Structure formats: structure tokens, C-alpha cells
């Protein structure tokens, strides 16, 4: 997992190690899980603890009476006792392993090279033995849903053994004609998952032999082509999650691949991948070193490595998320373990959302569809959690941990985060902000509305009369730990919750306005916004993480969720909220520079939004040189892919930001023109109250901020195909640390303003297909 090279089509994936005597292909299917349940009734399938709502007042009472710690009547204990599901979440499962033995002696090999071309999605191995030259190619086709491998030999012959196995005990392997057939089951607590894998071997001018152990033998060949495809019986249908005719699908895809042949499959695949890779191209100014990737990492931070990391991470996005019905997980698509770290599941307190930040800005919007389809399942399942756990009759709710079977309940591990719907919905609306597709907005509006409806009923008045979310936590962090232990995490009205509820309500109001519906509901949300608890600046000048001033300046926790309004939110900005920005700077300094992979990536984005390019670059340097394995997978022992994706998002934020809106197009300065989501309380200056969005916000132009956080180390460079909200693609070039030129291409009819070098342009209107040329 730390050395092999990955390829995939968003559903089916593999890693190749490039072994000389034996190639090991690790095969995965993004929908393939184990150790959970499916096929229960619709309520039970959600995982919810039945009739928790009957005790919900007891749970809240513990909060109201400040029962900290872990005692029997504590917030922690009461939440666990009455709200936590005991249903097994399960884990992402390995699929199969394929072994291709060559009989080659590694000590006799010269000129060995293993490579992966991220632009074409082709893996390659080549080496010499004596006068013989051996090559291999690997790819995974999205258009044809098949893995293809080719072995060739010049001035030599190939003698190969192709075999397969799986870590799942219940399986059978046979060989028939050109095929190696593996059928099996992955163990579930309820309703095992059936699957099949087919391998087809074209021995060319060689001889093909069936072995008794189910493997195939190739002898005396010079050109061997191997095709693989596989499916399980999983379908994204709640609550059965079953029904695919996996054997028929496997056979049909294989027949198509064999008829097309290797060269046609490869041509179609390369055209598909390269078109996506070409949509966004970063070109920093460096002289190629000629070093292999592992040597480049060992050498330390370099612009060459930073450029490579950006392109490679976009390739990982293409490979792990396309049109499958579930999104990329903590490990993207790749897993070889029956018990992967953190279940390789879906963590809803940043990780799954971070996986999709860069699809918008780095121009891979087609990769977003799995997230949308998964969210539809969560919204359906989460209705039962809202009712059974909290007694909320409208809307839906989802806890911290998720799987592919619609698990939405708070579980024992994630009991402290009962509600993450607002966080997940942020990505949904952002996708509309970038594409301006009203058909898409109509499709996802019920999910947005359902999330908002839940909070309308779930919010409750606190002692000061303001509306807060509780029970809750501030993801994974603790407070007053010396007095009440490190498990003292439960709280009320955490800053991140309050920020995201405002964000969700604002998005829901805009969506309903654009779609011209739910006028009464819009008004209700506007009224509730006025009552939401304010954001607060604490005793050290920091953004308060909790409703009370419990922050410690020595707290260097990896989560900084209480700055979510800075990023990926849009409501804290140096250009519009200077006091909150100063407080965010204090928080960032308190949290320090030591981070895990995904946290390093988030800090890259935070500092970019604070317009500190050199500090943002410092974290990106650390991510690429100190938090990367030899295969550039993010180092979050053992591996989490969110660091790769979050890092690319951070680079995009350094070069272009478009989250601010111009609500006053006559204003000449950005602070006067932009919508501001928080206003200072004149009676309590360290309190900042939410602002009710006017429905005119739905028509407000986005402000395109060019080079908002350009690092001094990147004095020259260019990027093509960045995406901006409002439906625009932006090309930017710079020299000597200054903007040279920019081109804004309209993908739909729209208007925008440009902010560059401290100046705000007039409103610029473009028709679809038109381009605006801009120079400093």
C-alpha cells in the first residue's frame, strides 16, 4: 500500500507492485464491504437505536446541568446509553489478489523501470534479461469497466502462470478455456455478499494450459494479453442493497473487452483519462531533476515534487471516483486488508467531504456524482434516525461514521457527533455554485431541505435564549480534560455546528429562491437565523471552539473545525470580517504546525484563505515531502487519501478564490460590495451574530480573486482550467510574483467581478462560450 502504484476507474481498481519473478495485482471494488448488515426493514437498516427519543430529554438534561466527565449521569454516559447504536458498521473489504509468475531471476535483470503515467493512466514495467527485453502495461478502463494487462517479450519468450485468490474464506477458483473464474462470498453479519471475478488470457502465439489448481499457464509466448473484470451483487437500493446480476454483468463486460481487443481498449482508455487530466494543468517553474519519485521525496521539498503531487492527486481522484454509486472512502479505492485502519470507512467529520473539495476547483466535476448518489441514500436512511433517536419528525440526520449500506445512526465510536448533515450538504450546494445547473439543484434540493428541516426542530434554546445544536462535540477534541478526563468531549452549541447551520440555512434559502419554491419555509429559516448563537472571540483573542471560553493556547489538536467558516465555508474572510479573521489567526498560531496528513492539507487551505501564501506553501511543502510515501500516497499511518485531495484543494485556493459575493454592484471596494454573514454585536463586541441573507443573494455575482495567496517560492508559473463559482473556468499566468494575465471562460451565461492587487472591477457579463481577457 505504501509502494505499489494504483490505477482504477472509480469502481474497479488495482495496484501493481512490479515484481520481477511475480507480479501481485491487488484488486478492489468500491462497493465491496463486509461485517455489516443489509436487507433489514427500513428503520433497522439505518442502524438507529429504537425509541431513543423517549429518553432524549434525559440526555439533554445532562447537558443543561453541566454533567461533565464520564460518570453515570454525565453527558458522555447518557448519550452513549440512549443514543448510540450497537449495530455493526462493518468495513471496506479487499476483493481479490492476482498473481502473474514469470520465473525470472531478479539477480539477472538490468535496466529495470516501473512507472505510472498519470496523464494517460497507463502503468508500465520494463527490464532486460540478457538480450531479452520484457515489458508490461496495466490500465483500468472506465468506458469499458475492465482491467487490462499486456506482457511482451523481444528476443525472448514468456512463460507465465496466472492465478488468483481472495482473503474471503468462502470461495472457489476454476479454469475453463481462456478463463480463470473466481466466485465467492464476503462474510456479513446479515446476508453475505456474493461476487465473481473473471480473468481472460490471450496467449497470442504461445500455448495456454489449464492447471488443476484453477490457474492458467502460458508457454512460449511473446505477446500475452490479460483482461479482468468483476462485480458483486451490491446495488444502491435502500434497504436491501442487493440485486445486481453480477455474473451476467461480469460475463457481458468480458465479452465486450475481448471483442474490442487490447489496442482498442487502450485507445479508448487513454482518450478518456487524458481528457480529464487536461482540464486543469499546473505548470510551476522548475528544471526536471530526472530523479525517481522515491528519490525525489528523499531529497526533500522541491517545486518539482509539488507540481507532481498536484497532478498525481488529480489522477487519484479520477481513479477512485467516477460513476460508482458510492464515494471514495478513507483509502480512496485501494485496500488489501480484512481489517483496514479506521475501517476504510466514511468519516463525516471532515474526511469524506475533504475527498471532494478539489473536484470543483481542480476541474473534475464529473467525479462528484458518487457523492450525490450516496447522499440520497443517507437522506432516506437518516429520516429514521431523526425520528427514532431525537423525536424529530421532519428531515434527516446522520452521525459520524458511514458505510455503503445506509448506516446513519450515531454509533459507539462516533456517538459524540450526532449530526453531520450540515457538513455533508455543504459539498452538495458548492457543486451547484460552480456549475449553476438548475436541473441538478432541483435534484438535490430535497436533501438540502431535509437537512435544514431537521435542524429547525432540533435546535433548542440555551440559557441565554439563543438557539444551539446539542448534544454535539467539536470533532475529536476535548475540553477541561484535567478536571474531567480526556473523554470530556460532549458539549452544546459548538462553534463549527453553529457556523454550518448558518451555512446550510443560507444555501437552502438560495436554492429555494432559485427554484421559486417554499416561500414560507424560507421565511422560517430567516427567522431562526436571527436567533442562532453568535460566534465568540475568547480571552486569548481566539475564535472560541466551545460556547464557553474553555480554549487553551497550548492545545495543538489536529482538528480545527471551529474555523470551518473560514474554509471550506465562506463566512470568515480577511476582506469582510477583519475581527474574526484576526481571531482565526490566533487560533491557527495556537494549533501550531505539527499535523497529520489531512490536517496538514486543511491548514494549507486555511492559510490560503487567510491570504498568507508563504504559510500555506509551508504546509503544502510539508505535505508533499514529509507526509508522502514512496508512491505519493498520503502518510497518515498507514494511509488516508484525504491528504492528497485536500492538498490539491489548497493549491487551487492559493491561486484563485471565488467564495465571496457582490451584493452591491455599485460599491467600489470589496468590503462594501461583499455579503457579510456575521456582524459585530454593538453591546458585546466579542460576539458576532449571524446575518439573515436577503433573497437577492441568489442573484449576486461571485467575486473572482486572482492569486490571493501566491507563495513567494512560486515566482513564475501558470495554471489552466481552474474553476470558479458562477460557472467560469479561469487560466492564470504570473511572473516575478505578479499577475501577468488571466482568461475567464464562461461555461454558462453569467456575471462576475474580479478582485486583483487590491482593486475590485466593475461587473463583467459573459455569455456561454465567451472569454474575458484580463491583465494586471
C-alpha positions in Angstrom: 0.0 0.0 0.0 3.0 2.3 0.5 5.0 1.3 -2.5 2.7 -0.3 -5.2 1.2 2.0 -7.9 -2.6 2.5 -8.2 -5.0 2.5 -11.1 -8.8 2.4 -11.2 -12.0 3.6 -12.9 -13.9 4.8 -9.8 -15.4 1.4 -9.2 -12.9 -1.2 -10.1 -9.3 -0.7 -9.1 -5.9 -2.3 -8.7 -2.3 -1.7 -7.5 0.7 -3.2 -9.3 3.9 -3.9 -7.5 6.1 -4.6 -10.5 7.7 -7.7 -9.0 10.2 -9.4 -11.4 9.6 -13.0 -10.6 5.9 -12.5 -9.6 3.6 -9.6 -10.2 1.0 -9.0 -7.5 -2.2 -7.2 -8.5 -4.3 -6.1 -5.6 -7.9 -5.9 -6.9 -10.7 -3.8 -5.3 -14.4 -2.9 -5.9 -15.5 0.4 -4.2 -18.9 -1.1 -3.2 -17.4 -4.2 -1.6 -17.9 -4.3 2.2 -18.2 -7.0 4.9 -19.1 -7.5 8.6 -22.2 -5.4 8.4 -25.9 -5.9 7.8 -28.2 -5.4 4.9 -31.7 -6.3 3.9 -33.4 -5.4 7.2 -36.5 -3.3 7.4 -36.1 0.4 6.5 -35.9 1.6 10.2 -33.4 -1.1 11.4 -31.2 -0.7 8.3 -30.4 2.9 9.4 -28.7 1.4 12.5 -30.7 3.6 14.8 -31.3 2.6 18.5 -35.1 2.3 18.7 -37.1 4.7 20.8 -34.1 6.7 21.8 -36.4 9.8 21.6 -38.2 8.6 24.7 -35.1 9.4 26.7 -33.8 12.3 24.7 -34.9 14.8 27.4 -32.8 12.9 29.9 -29.8 13.2 27.6 -30.3 16.9 27.2 -30.8 17.4 30.9 -27.3 16.2 31.5 -26.1 19.0 29.2 -28.3 21.6 30.8 -26.9 20.6 34.3 -23.3 20.6 33.1 -22.6 17.0 33.9 -19.1 16.8 32.5 -16.8 13.8 32.6 -17.7 10.2 32.3 -19.8 9.4 35.4 -23.1 7.6 35.2 -25.1 10.8 34.8 -22.6 12.6 32.5 -23.3 13.9 29.1 -21.0 11.2 27.8 -22.7 8.3 29.5 -26.2 9.4 28.8 -25.5 10.0 25.1 -23.9 6.5 24.9 -26.7 4.8 26.8 -29.6 6.2 25.0 -28.4 7.3 21.5 -25.5 5.0 20.5 -26.2 2.3 18.0 -24.7 -1.1 18.6 -25.3 -2.3 15.0 -22.0 -3.3 13.3 -20.7 -0.7 10.8 -18.5 -3.2 9.1 -15.5 -2.3 6.9 -14.4 -1.8 3.4 -13.2 -5.2 2.2 -10.4 -6.4 -0.1 -11.6 -8.1 -3.2 -9.0 -10.4 -4.7 -5.4 -10.9 -5.4 -4.0 -11.8 -8.9 -0.5 -13.3 -9.3 1.4 -13.5 -12.5 4.6 -15.5 -12.2 7.3 -15.1 -14.8 10.1 -17.5 -13.5 12.5 -14.6 -14.0 15.5 -14.3 -11.7 15.7 -10.8 -10.3 19.5 -11.0 -9.9 19.9 -11.3 -13.7 17.8 -8.2 -14.5 19.2 -4.9 -15.9 17.6 -1.6 -16.8 14.6 -2.2 -14.7 12.0 0.6 -14.6 8.5 0.8 -13.1 6.4 3.8 -14.0 2.9 5.2 -13.9 1.9 7.9 -16.4 -0.8 9.9 -14.6 -1.8 11.7 -17.8 -2.7 8.5 -19.7 -3.5 6.3 -16.8 -1.0 3.6 -18.0 1.3 1.7 -15.7 4.4 0.2 -17.1 7.3 -2.2 -16.2 10.3 -2.9 -18.4 13.6 -4.6 -17.9 16.2 -6.7 -19.7 17.5 -10.2 -19.1 20.5 -10.9 -21.3 19.4 -10.0 -24.9 15.7 -10.3 -24.0 13.6 -7.2 -23.4 10.4 -7.5 -21.3 7.6 -5.0 -21.0 4.2 -4.9 -19.2 1.4 -2.4 -19.4 -1.6 -2.0 -17.0 -4.7 0.1 -17.0 -8.3 0.1 -15.8 -10.8 1.4 -18.3 -13.8 3.4 -17.2 -15.6 3.3 -20.5 -15.4 -0.5 -20.7 -15.2 -1.3 -17.0 -12.3 -3.7 -17.3 -8.7 -4.1 -16.2 -6.2 -4.8 -19.0 -2.6 -6.1 -18.7 -0.2 -6.8 -21.5 3.1 -8.7 -21.3 5.5 -8.7 -24.2 9.0 -10.1 -24.9 11.5 -9.3 -27.6 14.4 -11.7 -28.3 12.9 -13.9 -25.6 9.8 -16.0 -24.7 7.2 -15.6 -22.0 6.3 -18.5 -19.7 3.7 -17.2 -17.3 1.4 -18.6 -14.6 -1.8 -16.6 -13.9 -3.5 -17.4 -10.7 -5.9 -15.6 -8.3 -7.1 -15.9 -4.7 -9.0 -14.0 -2.1 -8.8 -13.4 1.6 -12.5 -14.4 1.9 -12.8 -18.0 3.1 -15.9 -18.9 1.1 -14.6 -19.0 -2.5 -13.9 -21.3 -5.4 -11.3 -20.9 -8.3 -11.6 -22.8 -11.5 -10.1 -22.5 -15.0 -12.0 -23.2 -18.3 -10.6 -22.5 -21.7 -9.2 -18.9 -21.7 -10.8 -18.1 -18.3 -9.8 -18.2 -14.6 -13.1 -17.9 -12.7 -13.3 -16.9 -9.0 -16.7 -16.9 -7.2 -17.1 -16.3 -3.5 -18.9 -14.5 -0.7 -17.8 -11.8 1.7 -19.0 -12.5 5.3 -21.7 -10.2 6.6 -23.5 -10.3 9.9 -26.6 -10.5 7.8 -26.8 -11.5 4.2 -23.4 -12.3 2.8 -22.3 -10.6 -0.4 -21.7 -12.8 -3.5 -19.2 -11.8 -6.1 -17.4 -13.1 -9.2 -14.2 -12.3 -11.0 -13.3 -13.3 -14.5 -9.8 -13.3 -15.9 -9.4 -13.9 -19.6 -5.9 -14.8 -21.0 -5.0 -14.4 -24.7 -1.7 -16.3 -25.1 -1.1 -15.0 -28.6 1.4 -17.2 -30.3 2.0 -19.2 -27.1 0.4 -22.2 -25.6 -2.4 -22.0 -23.0 -2.7 -24.7 -20.4 -5.3 -25.2 -17.6 -3.8 -26.2 -14.3 -5.7 -28.4 -11.7 -5.4 -25.6 -9.1 -7.5 -23.3 -11.3 -4.6 -21.3 -12.7 -3.6 -20.9 -16.3 -0.2 -21.5 -17.8 1.2 -19.7 -20.8 4.3 -21.1 -22.5 6.5 -19.9 -25.4 4.6 -16.6 -26.0 5.9 -13.2 -27.0 2.6 -11.2 -26.5 0.1 -12.0 -23.8 -3.0 -10.0 -23.1 -4.9 -10.4 -19.8 -8.4 -8.9 -19.1 -10.1 -8.8 -15.7 -13.5 -7.7 -14.6 -15.5 -8.4 -11.5 -18.8 -7.4 -9.8 -20.6 -8.2 -6.6 -24.4 -8.4 -6.1 -24.5 -5.0 -4.4 -27.0 -2.4 -5.6 -27.6 1.0 -4.0 -31.2 0.3 -3.2 -32.3 1.0 0.4 -32.7 -1.1 2.5 -31.8 -4.3 0.5 -28.6 -3.2 -1.1 -28.8 -6.3 -3.3 -30.0 -7.4 -6.7 -27.2 -7.0 -9.3 -27.0 -9.8 -11.7 -23.2 -9.8 -11.1 -22.4 -13.0 -13.0 -24.2 -11.8 -16.2 -22.6 -8.4 -15.9 -19.2 -9.9 -15.4 -19.6 -12.1 -18.5 -21.0 -9.3 -20.6 -18.2 -6.8 -19.8 -15.6 -9.5 -20.5 -17.1 -10.4 -23.9 -17.1 -6.8 -24.9 -13.5 -6.4 -23.9 -12.3 -9.5 -25.8 -14.2 -8.4 -28.9 -12.7 -4.9 -28.7 -9.2 -6.2 -28.1 -6.3 -4.6 -26.2 -5.3 -1.8 -28.6 -8.9 -0.5 -28.9 -9.4 -0.7 -25.1 -6.2 1.2 -24.5 -7.0 3.9 -27.1 -10.5 4.5 -25.6 -9.0 4.5 -22.0 -6.2 6.9 -22.8 -8.6 9.3 -24.5 -10.9 9.2 -21.5 -8.3 9.8 -18.8 -6.1 12.3 -20.7 -9.2 14.5 -21.5 -9.9 14.7 -17.8 -6.3 15.3 -16.8 -6.0 18.1 -19.4 -8.9 20.0 -17.9 -6.6 21.5 -15.3 -2.9 21.9 -15.8 -0.4 23.4 -13.3 3.0 24.5 -14.6 5.4 25.7 -12.0 8.8 26.9 -12.9 11.4 24.2 -12.2 14.1 22.2 -14.0 13.3 18.4 -14.0 15.8 16.5 -11.9 15.4 13.2 -13.6 15.0 11.6 -10.1 12.6 8.7 -9.5 9.7 9.6 -7.2 11.1 7.9 -4.1 14.4 9.7 -4.6 12.6 13.0 -5.2 10.9 12.6 -1.8 14.1 11.6 0.0 15.8 14.7 -1.5 13.2 16.9 0.4 10.9 19.7 -0.6 11.0 20.9 -4.1 8.8 22.7 -6.6 9.1 19.7 -8.9 7.6 17.5 -6.2 4.9 20.0 -5.5 3.9 20.1 -9.2 4.0 16.3 -9.5 1.9 15.9 -6.3 -0.8 18.2 -7.7 -1.1 16.2 -11.0 -0.9 12.8 -9.3 -3.6 13.6 -6.8 -5.9 14.7 -9.6 -5.2 11.3 -11.2 -6.1 9.6 -7.9 -9.4 11.4 -7.9 -10.2 10.2 -11.4 -9.2 6.7 -10.5 -11.2 6.5 -7.3 -14.4 8.4 -8.1 -16.3 8.4 -11.4 -19.8 7.0 -11.7 -20.0 4.3 -9.0 -22.9 4.7 -6.6 -20.6 5.3 -3.5 -17.9 7.9 -3.0 -14.2 7.3 -2.4 -13.5 6.3 1.2 -10.7 6.9 3.6 -8.3 4.9 1.4 -9.9 6.1 -1.9 -10.4 2.8 -3.6 -7.5 0.6 -2.6 -7.3 -1.8 0.3 -5.6 -5.1 0.8 -6.7 -5.9 4.4 -9.6 -7.6 6.0 -9.4 -5.1 8.9 -8.2 -1.8 7.4 -7.4 1.1 9.5 -10.5 3.1 10.7 -12.5 0.5 8.6 -11.5 2.4 5.5 -15.0 3.9 6.0 -16.7 7.2 5.6 -15.8 9.7 8.4 -18.4 12.5 8.2 -16.4 14.9 10.4 -14.3 16.1 7.5 -12.7 13.2 5.6 -15.4 12.3 3.1 -16.1 16.0 2.5 -12.4 16.7 2.0 -12.2 14.0 -0.6 -14.5 16.2 -2.8 -13.2 19.7 -2.2 -10.9 19.6 -5.2 -13.3 18.2 -7.7 -14.8 21.6 -8.1 -11.8 23.9 -8.2 -9.4 21.4 -10.0 -12.0 20.8 -12.7 -13.1 17.2 -12.1 -16.8 17.9 -11.5 -17.8 14.6 -13.1 -16.2 12.8 -10.2 -18.8 14.2 -7.8 -21.7 12.0 -8.9 -20.9 9.1 -6.4 -21.1 11.6 -3.6 -24.6 12.8 -4.7 -25.9 9.2 -5.1 -24.6 8.3 -1.6 -26.2 11.4 -0.1 -29.6 10.4 -1.5 -29.3 7.1 0.5 -28.2 8.9 3.6 -31.1 11.3 3.4 -33.5 8.3 3.0 -32.0 6.4 5.9 -31.4 9.4 8.1 -35.2 10.1 8.3 -35.5 7.2 10.6 -32.6 8.4 12.8 -34.2 11.8 13.1 -37.4 10.2 14.3 -36.2 7.3 16.5 -33.2 8.9 18.1 -34.4 12.5 18.6 -38.1 12.6 18.0 -37.7 15.0 15.1 -40.5 14.2 12.6 -39.2 16.2 9.7 -35.9 15.9 7.8 -32.9 13.6 8.3 -29.8 13.2 10.4 -26.6 11.3 10.0 -23.8 10.5 12.6 -20.1 10.4 12.3 -19.4 7.0 10.6 -20.9 5.7 7.4 -20.8 2.7 5.2 -22.3 1.6 1.8 -25.5 0.2 3.5 -27.1 3.5 4.6 -25.8 3.5 8.2 -26.7 6.9 9.6 -27.0 6.4 13.3 -24.6 7.7 16.0 -22.5 4.6 16.9 -20.4 3.9 19.9 -17.2 5.3 18.3 -18.9 8.3 16.8 -21.6 9.0 19.4 -20.1 12.4 20.2 -21.0 13.7 16.7 -24.7 13.0 16.3 -25.4 15.4 13.5 -23.2 15.9 10.4 -25.8 16.5 7.8 -25.0 20.2 7.5 -21.3 19.5 6.8 -22.1 16.9 4.1 -24.7 19.2 2.5 -22.1 22.0 2.1 -20.5 20.0 -0.8 -23.8 19.5 -2.4 -24.6 23.2 -2.7 -21.0 24.0 -3.7 -21.4 21.8 -6.7 -24.3 24.0 -7.8 -22.4 27.2 -7.1 -19.7 26.0 -9.5 -21.9 24.7 -12.3 -25.1 26.8 -12.0 -27.1 23.8 -13.2 -30.8 24.2 -12.1 -31.7 20.6 -13.0 -29.0 19.4 -10.6 -30.2 21.9 -7.9 -33.8 20.6 -8.3 -32.5 17.0 -7.9 -30.6 17.7 -4.6 -32.9 20.3 -3.1 -34.9 17.7 -1.2 -31.7 16.6 0.5 -30.8 20.2 1.5 -34.3 21.0 2.7 -34.5 17.7 4.7 -31.2 18.6 6.4 -32.5 22.1 7.2 -35.8 20.8 8.4 -34.0 18.6 10.9 -32.1 21.5 12.4 -35.3 23.6 12.5 -36.8 21.1 15.0 -33.5 20.0 16.6 -32.2 23.4 17.6 -33.0 24.3 21.2 -32.7 27.5 23.3 -29.8 27.6 25.7 -29.7 29.5 28.9 -29.0 32.8 27.2 -32.0 32.3 24.9 -30.0 31.7 21.7 -30.6 28.6 19.6 -27.9 25.9 19.7 -27.2 22.4 18.5 -26.9 19.8 21.3 -25.9 17.2 22.1 -22.8 17.7 20.0 -19.0 17.9 20.2 -16.2 19.8 18.5 -14.8 16.9 16.4 -12.5 14.7 18.3 -11.2 17.4 20.6 -11.7 17.7 24.4 -12.0 20.5 26.9 -11.4 20.8 30.6 -9.6 17.5 30.4 -7.5 18.0 33.5 -10.7 18.3 35.5 -12.9 15.8 33.7 -10.6 13.4 31.7 -9.7 13.2 28.0 -13.2 11.8 27.2 -14.9 15.0 28.2 -15.9 15.9 24.7 -19.7 16.3 24.7 -20.9 19.8 24.6 -23.6 22.2 23.2 -23.5 24.9 20.6 -20.0 24.1 19.4 -18.8 26.9 17.0 -18.5 24.6 14.0 -22.1 23.4 14.4 -23.4 26.9 14.6 -21.4 28.0 11.6 -22.6 25.1 9.4 -26.2 25.6 10.4 -26.0 29.2 9.2 -24.2 28.0 6.0 -26.9 25.3 5.4 -29.8 27.7 6.0 -28.3 30.3 3.7 -27.8 27.7 1.0 -31.3 26.3 1.4 -32.8 29.8 1.2 -30.8 30.5 -2.0 -31.8 27.1 -3.5 -35.5 27.6 -2.8 -35.3 31.1 -4.2 -33.6 30.0 -7.5 -36.2 27.2 -7.8 -39.0 29.6 -6.8 -40.5 27.3 -4.1 -41.1 27.1 -0.4 -41.5 30.8 0.4 -42.9 30.0 3.8 -40.0 27.7 4.7 -37.5 30.4 3.5 -39.1 32.9 5.9 -38.9 30.4 8.7 -35.2 29.9 8.2 -34.6 33.6 8.1 -36.4 34.0 11.4 -34.4 31.2 13.0 -31.1 32.7 11.8 -31.8 35.7 13.9 -31.9 33.5 17.0 -28.8 31.4 16.4 -26.0 31.6 18.9 -23.3 34.1 17.9 -19.6 33.4 17.2 -17.4 34.5 20.0 -13.9 35.8 20.4 -12.3 34.4 23.6 -9.9 35.6 26.3 -6.8 35.0 24.1 -8.3 36.7 21.1 -9.1 33.4 19.5 -12.3 32.1 17.8 -13.9 30.2 20.7 -14.2 26.5 19.9 -16.9 25.9 22.5 -19.7 28.2 23.8 -17.7 28.8 27.0 -14.2 30.2 26.9 -12.5 26.8 27.5 -9.8 27.1 24.8 -6.2 26.5 25.8 -3.4 28.3 23.9 -1.3 25.0 24.3 -4.0 22.9 22.5 -2.5 21.7 19.3 -5.3 19.3 18.3 -5.3 18.3 14.6 -9.0 19.2 14.2 -9.7 22.9 13.8 -13.4 22.5 13.0 -14.3 25.8 14.6 -12.7 27.6 11.6 -14.9 25.8 9.1 -16.5 29.2 8.3 -13.0 30.2 7.0 -12.7 27.1 4.9 -14.4 25.3 3.3 -17.1 27.8 4.4 -17.1 31.3 3.1 -18.2 33.4 6.1 -14.8 34.4 7.7 -12.6 36.4 5.4 -9.8 39.0 5.7 -11.7 41.1 3.2 -15.0 41.2 5.1 -14.7 40.1 8.7 -11.3 41.5 10.0 -12.0 40.9 13.7 -13.0 37.3 13.1 -10.0 36.9 10.8 -7.6 38.2 13.4 -9.2 35.7 15.9 -8.7 32.9 13.4 -5.1 33.8 13.1 -4.7 33.5 16.8 -6.4 30.1 16.7 -4.0 28.9 13.9 -1.0 30.0 15.8 -2.2 28.2 18.9 -2.7 25.0 16.9 0.8 25.0 15.6 2.5 23.4 12.6 2.5 19.7 13.6 -0.2 17.9 11.7 -1.4 14.6 10.3 -1.7 14.3 6.5 -5.3 15.5 6.2 -4.8 18.2 8.9 -1.8 19.5 7.0 -3.9 19.7 3.9 -6.6 21.6 5.7 -4.1 24.0 7.1 -2.9 24.6 3.6 -6.4 25.7 2.7 -6.8 27.8 5.9 -3.7 29.8 5.4 -4.6 30.3 1.7 -7.9 31.7 2.8 -6.0 34.0 5.3 -4.1 35.2 2.2 -0.8 34.1 3.6 0.7 32.3 0.6 4.1 31.5 2.2 2.5 29.9 5.3 0.1 28.0 3.1 3.0 26.8 0.9 4.9 25.8 4.1 2.2 23.3 4.8 1.9 22.1 1.2 5.7 21.6 1.2 5.4 19.5 4.4 2.6 17.5 2.9 4.4 16.7 -0.2 7.9 15.9 1.2 7.2 14.7 4.8 3.7 13.3 4.6 4.1 11.2 1.4 5.0 7.6 0.9 7.2 6.4 -2.0 4.1 6.1 -4.1 2.9 9.6 -3.0 0.0 8.2 -1.0 -0.7 10.5 1.9 1.2 9.5 5.1 -1.4 9.2 7.8 -0.2 5.9 9.2 -0.9 3.7 7.4 -2.7 5.7 4.7 -5.6 8.2 4.2 -6.3 9.7 0.8 -7.9 12.8 2.0 -4.5 14.4 2.4 -3.8 14.0 -1.3 -7.1 15.6 -2.2 -7.1 18.3 0.4 -3.6 19.3 -0.7 -4.7 19.9 -4.3 -7.6 22.0 -3.0 -5.1 24.1 -1.1 -3.1 24.8 -4.2 -6.2 25.9 -6.0 -7.1 28.2 -3.1 -3.7 29.8 -3.3 -4.2 30.7 -7.0 -8.0 31.5 -7.2 -10.8 32.2 -4.7 -14.4 32.8 -5.6 -16.4 32.3 -2.4 -17.4 36.0 -1.8 -20.5 37.5 -3.4 -21.1 41.1 -4.6 -24.5 42.2 -3.2 -23.8 45.9 -4.0 -22.6 46.2 -7.6 -22.2 49.9 -7.2 -19.7 49.6 -4.4 -16.1 50.3 -5.4 -14.4 48.4 -2.6 -14.7 44.7 -1.8 -15.6 45.2 1.9 -18.6 47.4 0.8 -19.6 45.2 -2.1 -19.5 41.7 -0.5 -22.1 39.9 1.5 -21.1 39.6 5.2 -22.5 36.7 7.2 -21.6 37.9 10.7 -22.0 41.3 12.2 -20.4 42.6 15.5 -22.8 42.9 18.4 -22.6 46.6 19.5 -23.3 45.7 23.1 -20.9 42.8 23.3 -18.0 43.5 20.9 -16.6 39.9 21.1 -19.9 38.5 19.9 -20.7 38.2 16.2 -24.3 37.5 15.3 -25.4 35.7 12.1 -26.8 37.9 9.4 -30.1 37.0 7.6 -29.4 36.6 3.9 -31.6 38.6 1.6 -33.1 36.6 -1.2 -31.3 38.9 -3.6 -28.2 37.0 -2.6 -29.3 34.3 -5.1 -28.6 36.7 -8.0 -25.4 38.2 -6.5 -22.3 37.9 -8.7 -19.3 35.9 -7.4 -16.1 37.8 -6.9 -13.1 36.1 -8.6 -10.0 36.8 -6.5 -6.9 36.2 -8.6 -3.7 35.0 -6.9 -5.0 35.6 -3.4 -2.1 33.7 -1.7 0.7 33.2 -4.2 3.8 31.8 -2.5 7.0 33.7 -3.0 8.7 30.4 -3.9 6.4 30.2 -6.9 7.6 33.4 -8.6 6.7 32.2 -12.1 4.1 29.8 -13.3 0.7 29.2 -14.8 -2.4 27.2 -14.3 -5.1 26.4 -16.8 -8.7 25.3 -16.1 -9.3 26.4 -12.5 -13.0 26.5 -11.9 -14.7 29.5 -10.2 -18.2 29.7 -8.7 -20.7 31.2 -11.0 -19.9 28.8 -13.9 -16.4 30.0 -15.0 -13.1 28.5 -15.9 -10.0 30.5 -15.3 -6.5 30.4 -16.7 -3.9 32.4 -14.8 -0.2 33.2 -15.5 2.2 35.1 -13.3 5.8 36.3 -13.4 8.0 37.8 -10.7 5.3 37.0 -8.2 2.8 39.2 -10.0 -0.2 38.5 -12.2 0.7 38.6 -15.9 -2.6 37.7 -17.4 -5.8 35.8 -16.8 -8.6 34.5 -19.0 -12.1 33.8 -17.7 -14.1 31.4 -19.8 -17.9 31.2 -19.3 -19.4 27.7 -19.2 -22.9 29.3 -18.8 -24.3 32.8 -19.1 -23.2 34.7 -16.0 -21.7 37.8 -14.4 -18.7 38.2 -12.0 -16.3 40.8 -10.6 -12.6 40.5 -10.5 -10.5 41.3 -7.4 -6.8 41.6 -8.1 -4.0 43.5 -6.4 -6.4 45.3 -4.1 -8.8 46.5 -6.7 -12.3 45.5 -7.5 -13.6 45.6 -11.1 -17.0 46.5 -12.3 -19.4 43.7 -13.0 -18.4 41.7 -16.1 -21.1 39.8 -18.0 -20.4 36.9 -20.3 -22.4 34.6 -22.5 -21.7 30.9 -22.5 -18.6 30.3 -24.6 -17.3 33.9 -24.3 -13.9 34.7 -22.7 -12.7 37.8 -20.8 -9.0 38.6 -21.1 -7.6 40.3 -18.0 -4.1 41.8 -17.4 -2.7 43.5 -14.3 
